[in-house]
Every structure is written in C-alpha cells, then in structure tokens.
Amino acid sequence: MTAQVPPPLSRPRKLGEVRSWPASFADRLTSPLPGVTDFLRLALRGQRLRPSSKDLAQLPDLPVDPAPVPVVGPGDLALTWVGHASCVVRIAGLTVLTDPVWSRRIVGTPERVTPVGVPWRDLPHVDAVVISHNHYDHLDGATLDRLPSDTLLLVPAGLADWTRRRGFTRVTELDWWEAVELPGPIGPVRFDFVPSHHWSRRGLTDTCRSLWGGWILTAPDGRRVHFAGDTGYGHWFGEIGRRYPGIDLAILPIGAYEPRWMLSPVHTSPEEAVRACGDLGARLMAPMHWGTFLLSAEPPLEPLHRVRAAWTADGRRRDELWDLAIGASKVLPIGA
C-alpha cells in the first residue's frame, strides 16, 4: 500500500481578523455529552466525582518543586509545568502560556490542592497565550485580567468576543486546521489550532457555542510541540500526527478520568494518553491535567503511577517521559 500524503498545511491567517461563526459547533462532537440520566446513574451506583476521604491522604505526596523558569537560548525548547493545563512553553525565543489558571479557586471547581508552580511575578515576558476551550479550569478570567491588554491571545472559534469584552486588543480566533504566524527572534513561529475530543460550555445556554481543540507550535527549524488541552482518546490524534509529522513534545492530559463509563469520551486515561503520544508520533511526552484540581474520582497520585507504568509497558525510553513536578522544567537544547 502507498502511504497517504498528508494534505498541505493551510496558509497562515491574518492576526486579529474579525470573523463570523455558526451559532453552534455541536456537529463537531465525537460523543454524546453527559446528561441528567448519567448523573442519576452516578448517584444510584453510589459513585462520585471526587476522590474518597481515604485517598485524600495522598495529597501531601503530590510532586511540587517550584523553581525559576530556566534561562534558555532562542534555539532551545523548554517546558515548565505550572499546574493543571497551565504551562510555560519556550520555543524559538518566544514565551507562550497554555490555558493559564493562576487562581486558587475557580467557578464550579474545588480549590486547587497544590500551589501554583510559578509565581506570577516571576514569569518572563509573555509573547502569546493559547486557549484550548472555555471551561473554567482552562479559561480563567481572573488570571487573564492580570495580563497587559495588548497580550496576543489565540483562542478557538467563537471565543474572541468574550476576550475582547475583557479589554484585550490583540485576539485571534481560529477554526480547526487553521494557523497564524508570530514573528520571533530567529524567525516566525507557527500556531495551528487542531481538533480534540471534547466540548465547551460556561453557562446554562452556551453549550458548544464556541469550539475546542489543541495547538501545534512549530519553530522555524521545524521543532514541534503539541498541546492537547482537554480531550478524550480518539481518531484525531492519528490525523494530527499525519498532518504534522515530527512532533518533538506532546503535552497530554492524564487525569480526571474516573468513572470511565462517564468521562472516557472527554478525558484520556493515563494509558490512553501514552497511546495518543504514539498516534501523534511524538518523541517526548509531558503529562498534565492532574494533581491540581480534583475533578473526578481517581486517587490523586494514581495518574502519575499509571502513566509511568504505561510508558514502560510501551517500551519507551524513561528519559523521554517528562513527568514533571509542579513548578519543574525540562529543556531540549538546540540540536538535541
């Protein structure tokens, strides 16, 4: 069989475009959303979406190791895990924040159980912020309000109005497979918005009114980072890997997965995250979306133990799993 040639990447769009979108993106869902009957089933089974009191005894053992964001050269690729889906990505001389949440408590979510990995005052200059979707644990208004109003925000289709109402003047919203380029000290960095298996909602009447997805960041030398945001496991990972070969680092969620019968469509298990890394063709994997907010029933430390076991079972090199403590960093030097 002849290998399929991936479609050409889209031409970068103009930054700051004002665009119109459909009233709903529900046609992009890959699974039905949980409904009232699912929550009744949860109650009838005596299950819950929080760890047991016994499992909470693991909280003091969650890995936290705050340290300064490393100084890197423009050709280096670096990652600092702030907690949950918030990361500081250094690529081609740019500093990018992913789904920044520095708040201790956010709407509809128990307060964070571990400290923020990087104090706000210690952040380097932020060149861009990428948002995966509008759920409160990924889109935190209080954190965004700490940024200068001219910070570049890259958001899913349908979210630009929300961010502009908060006073931001440089907002670009993208559909799946669309991209923009941002100039950097060693050349332009490309930001592609890619699909994920998830959904969106912030209120009672806005379900799927904005899009959801992940991001591919590509440096001028071809180095690539995939930030998955929030997602279940499915066919999109293989398609992303086909369209964007040579991904160096995949930042993938490994927590908030129990009970599986309810959460598997929208949250990967640790084993599925390792499988997704393989589907992407990524060399390195950085787990995230665990150990910060307790959103589901698995014990707090279980995601870390299971992802390490799955990585080993997959025959992957141990040093290629960047299982960072909150606040810790890893650097992939130029040429590595």
N, C-alpha and C positions, 0 to 999 in steps of 0.2 A: 504494500500500500504506500502511496505517495503521501508524505506528511502535508497537512493543510498549511497553507501560507496564511499567517495572521493578517487581518485587514490593516491597512495603513492607519497610523495614528491621525487623529483629527488635527486640523490646523489650530494653533492657539487662538483663542478668542481675545477680544479687546477687554482690558481690565475696566471694571466699573460700568459695564453695559446695564441699561435698564431694560428688563425683559418681561414678557407676559408668559404665564404658565397655565396649564389646565387647573380646574377647581379641585381636582383630586389626583393623587398618584396611587390610588388603591389598586390599579391594574398592574402595578409593579410588585405587589405582594407575591411571595412564593409559598406561603402557607396561610390558612385562616388565622385570624387573631383570636386570642383567648376571649371567651365571652362569659356571661353570667353563669351558664351551666358548668363551666370549668371551675369557677370559684366555689360553686356549690359542691362539686365533686371533691374539691380540695378539702372543704370542711367536713364532708361526710366520711372521708378517709382519715380524718384526724391529722392531716398534713398541714404544714405551714410554710411560709416563705421566709423564714428566719431560722438560724441555727438553734439547736436546743441549748438550754442553760448549761448543760454539761459541756457541750462543745465550745461554749464561750470561754472556757478556761484556757483555750489555746491563744487567746488574744495577745497576752504578753510575749508570745514567741513569734509573732509576725515579724518578718525581717525589715528593720528600719535602720538605715545607715546614712543619715544626711551628710553631704559633703559638698564643697563648692562645685559649681558647674565647671568642667575642665576647660582649660585654655587649649584651643585646637587651631591648627592651620587651615587655610581655606580649602586644601585638598583632602582634609580628613572628614570622616563621617563619624558622628558621635550621637549617643542617646543617653539622656538622663530621665529616669522614671520618677515622676513627681507623685504618683499615686493614681489608682483607678485608670482612666484612659488618658490622663494628662501626662504628656512627655515634652521634653525639650529636645528637639532634633536639630543638630548642626550639620548642614550639608552645603558644600561649595561656598563656604563663607557666610551663609545665611543662618539665622536662628529662627526656628519655626516652633510654635506651640500647637499641640494637638489637644482638642477638646478641653480647654483649660478650666479646671474647677479647683479654686483655692479656698472655697468656703468650708466652714466646719459643718454646717447643716444646710441642706437644700430641700426644696419642696417635695413632699411625698417620700422622703428617704431618711432612714435613721442617720444620726450624725456620724461622721467618719470615726473610725476606730483606731486610725494611725495618723500621725501628724503629716502635714504637707512636706514633701521631700526637699523642696527648695523654697526658702523664704522669698516672698515677692521682691523684697529689696535687693536680693542677690541675683535676680535674673539679668542676663545680658540684654542688650537692646533687641527687641523683638521685631523681626522683619515681616513676619506673616503669621496668621492664626488660621488653622484649618479646623472646620467643624464637621463632624460626621452626620449628626442629626439633632433634632430639637428636644430630646428627652432631657429632663432637668439635671441628671447626673452627667450629661455631656455638654449641655449648653446652659451655663450658669451666668445669669445677668449680672450678679454682684461682682463676679470675677472680671467679666468683660468691661464693666464700668471702671475698673482700675487701669485700663489701657488708655493711651492717648487716643483721641477721637480720629486721628489720621492713620491709625494702625490698619494695615491691609487685612481684611477678613475675607476668607474664601469659604463659601457656605453652599449647602445643597439648594437646588432649585426650590423656590418658594419661601426662602428664609431672609431674603435681602430686605424686605420691608420691615421685618421685626428688628433687624440690626440697625437700619437707618433711622428708625424711630428712636433708638437709643443714642443717636447723635453721631454715629460712625459715618465718615465721609468717603471711605475707600472700601467699598463692598462689591464683591463679585460672586454671583451665584451661577452654578453650573449644573447641567444635566449629566447623566452617566455617559462616560466615554468622551466628555469634553475636557478641555485643558486651557490653562493660561501659562504664560511665562513671566518670571520675575527676574530682573537683572541682578546679577551678583558680581562679586569682585573678580571671579575667574570665568564669568560667562553666565548665560541665562539658565535658571533652574525651572524645570517644567513641573507643573502641578496638574495631574489628571484626576478627575473625580470618577470613581469606579463603583460598580454595584456591590451591594451586600444583601444578606437575607435578614431583613429587619422591618421596621415600620416607624411611624412618627406620631406624636401627639403631645400637646402641652395642656390642653383644656378639654372640656366636655364635648366641644363641637368641631374640633380641628383635626380629627384623626386622618392621617395620611394626606393632609393638605400641603405638606412640604415633603421633599424627597429625603432619602437616607442613603448612606454609602460610605466608602473608604477613599483613601487618597494614595496615589503613586507619586513620589517625588523623585525626579530624575536630574542628576547633576550633569554639567557639561561633559564630563569624562565618561558618562554612561552609568555611573553608580545609581542604584535604585533602592528606595525604601517604600514598603507598602504598610500603611497604617489602616487597619481594618475597621476601626471604630467599634461598633456593636453589631454582632452578626451571629446567625446560626450557620451550620455547615451546609454546603450545597454546591451546585454546579458552577456558581460564579467564580469560585477560586481557580478552577481549571481554566476557565475562559480568560481570567485576568492574567494567569501565568502564560497563556498562549499569546496574548496581545503584548505583554510586557516581559519579554524573556530577560533572564539575567538579574532577577531581583536579589540584591545583597542581603537585605534585612526585612523580615516580616514582623510587624508589631501586632500580635494577635491576642484576642481576649480568651481567658481560660476560666473565668469564674461566673457566678450567678446562673448555675445550670440545673439545680435541683428544685423540684422534682422534674425529671426528664420528660415525662409524658406531657407536661405543660410548657416547659421552657426550651425544649430542643429546637423548635422552629426558629428561635430568635437569639439563642445563646449557645455557643460551642462549648462542649465539654473539653477538658484538657487533651484527651485522646483525639478528638476531632480537630482541635487546633493544630496538633502535630501533623495530622493528615492534611489539613489545609495548607500548612507550610510546604509539604511535599507537592501538593497540587499546584501551588504557586511557583514551584521551582526555586524557592528561596534558600540561600545558603545558611543564613543565620535566623534565629527566631528569638524575639523578646516577648515574654508573656506579660500581659497587663489585664486590667479589669478584674482585679481580685485584691483582697487584703486591705480594702479602703472603706467601702460602704458594704454592709451586709444586706444583700438584696435577695438572697434565696437561702435554701435550707442546708446546703453542704457545710461541713465544719470549716472554719476559717482557713486552716492550713492545708486542707485536702487538695485544693487546686495545684499547689506547688508540688506536693508529693506525687500526684498523679501525672503532672506534665513531665517531671523528671523521669518517672518510670516509663512513660510512653516514648519519650525521646530515646532512651536507652534501648527499648524494645524495637524501635525503628532502625536501630543500627547507626544512629547519628553520632557525630563526634561531640563529646561532652562540652568542649570549649565553644561550640557553635550554638549552644543554648544560653542566651543572655538572660538568665533568671535573676534579674537584679533585685536587690533590696530597695525599698522606697528611699529615694534620695541618692541612690548609687548611679554610676555612669559606666559606660563602655565606649571605647574609641576604636574605630577601624582606621588605622593610618593610611595615608595615600600609598597605593601600590599593594596593600595587603589583601 
